[in-house]
Amino acid sequence: MEKTMLFRNALAVASCVISFLAPSAASQAQDKQSTLTVAVAGFPVEDVIPWLVTGVSMGYSGHMYDFVVGSDAQGKISTENGLAASWSTPDAGRTWQFQIRSGVKFHDGTPLTASDVAFSIKQFASPQARSSSAGIFQKGLVDAVAKSPTEVVMSFKNPVVELPEILSKGGGLSEGAVVSKAYFEKVGLDAFRQKPVGSGPWIFASRQTGSDIRFKANRAYWRKPAAFENLVLRIARETTTRVAMLKAGEADIVEIPASSIAALGAGARVQTIPNVAAVGMQFYFGGKV
């Protein structure tokens, strides 16, 4: 399998991977830079409903959501940047208690509470759920209950010792994404799909299926807000098109296979930045995982 890499233009971010312009030109462009544009070959599924997509689709819509459990730069679970400030299991994984931090708000200004977490978890147990680990919830979840605005308890038929990892964004899954219970129940599935509401660092702005999805920065985010005002994820299916977009300054980050590095030209400066990624393999037998 050919390795695919992401390259970013030095005009977009301080830690550049590729640059083509002289410092004077770059500084001029930096002054007016308020939008980060990412060109990709495509999206696995262009949907924003966490329980109806697999983890790989979080690259498309996951920027809107906070996850129950946080993760550090190495992909390990963390109490620093997730909705849960702490968690514990009194019976080796059959029951899990999560303490949800207060002060987090959805994009519509309403507070995020344990009720929203419980509601979101139950959606992954619904018959319609198609997420990567939906089977764990569909077959094993007994209940998810908000004991208070800041405590949710999840119980399972059998121990799920890896639950914190499953509910972490670092795990590469979608099961930990939390939606607003009140908003979802008010507008319904179809309307939510057209105007999704999360609590993450990016607020949904618009999308054109097969073309792009756009976000604006959540300036009221409970953690550090994004460095850019706008984020655009744009589909450019041909590698040559994405390379041309990068060179022309039409994209700041592009996805290209390693074999196309030479196409960047002699003026490119390439830097490798190690990153953590989750890789999974599933085997299907008679419609069952």
HUMO-V39025 format. One record per backbone hydrogen bond with DSSP energy under -0.5 kcal/mol. CO is the residue of the C=O (numbers start at 1). NH is the residue of the N-H. Records with the same first field share a line. If there is no record, write none. Layout:
BEGIN
CO: NH + NH
END
This chain:
BEGIN
3: 258
5: 256
7: 254
8: 17 + 18
9: 12 + 13
14: 16
17: 271
18: 10
22: 26
23: 27
24: 28
25: 29
26: 30
27: 31
28: 32
29: 32 + 33
30: 33
32: 34
34: 229 + 230
35: 37
36: 38 + 232
37: 252 + 253
38: 40 + 234
39: 255
40: 236
45: 47
48: 50
49: 52
50: 53
51: 130 + 131
54: 57
55: 58
56: 59
57: 60 + 61
58: 62
61: 64
62: 65
63: 202
64: 200
66: 178
67: 83
68: 84
69: 169
70: 78
72: 75
76: 72
78: 70
83: 85 + 101
86: 99
88: 97
89: 92
91: 94
93: 160
94: 156
95: 91
96: 154
97: 88
98: 100 + 152
99: 85 + 86
104: 112
106: 109
110: 106
111: 113
113: 116 + 117
114: 118
115: 119
116: 120
117: 121
118: 122
119: 123
120: 124
121: 124
122: 125
123: 126
126: 129
131: 134
133: 136 + 137
134: 137 + 138
135: 139
136: 140
137: 141
140: 157
143: 155
145: 147 + 153
148: 151
149: 114
150: 100
151: 147 + 148
152: 98
153: 145
154: 96
155: 142 + 143
160: 163
162: 165 + 166
163: 167
165: 168
167: 69
168: 171 + 173
169: 172
174: 177
176: 68
179: 181
180: 184
181: 185
182: 186
183: 187
184: 188
187: 191
188: 192
189: 193
190: 194
191: 195
197: 180
198: 107
201: 218
203: 216
206: 214
208: 211 + 212
211: 235
212: 208
213: 233
214: 205 + 206
215: 231
216: 203
217: 219
218: 221
229: 217
230: 36
231: 215
232: 38 + 234
233: 213
234: 40
238: 242
239: 243
240: 244
241: 245
242: 246
243: 247
244: 248
245: 249 + 250 + 251
246: 249
252: 9
253: 39
254: 7 + 256
256: 5
257: 260
258: 261
260: 263
261: 264
262: 265
265: 268
268: 270
272: 274
283: 285
285: 288
288: 285
END
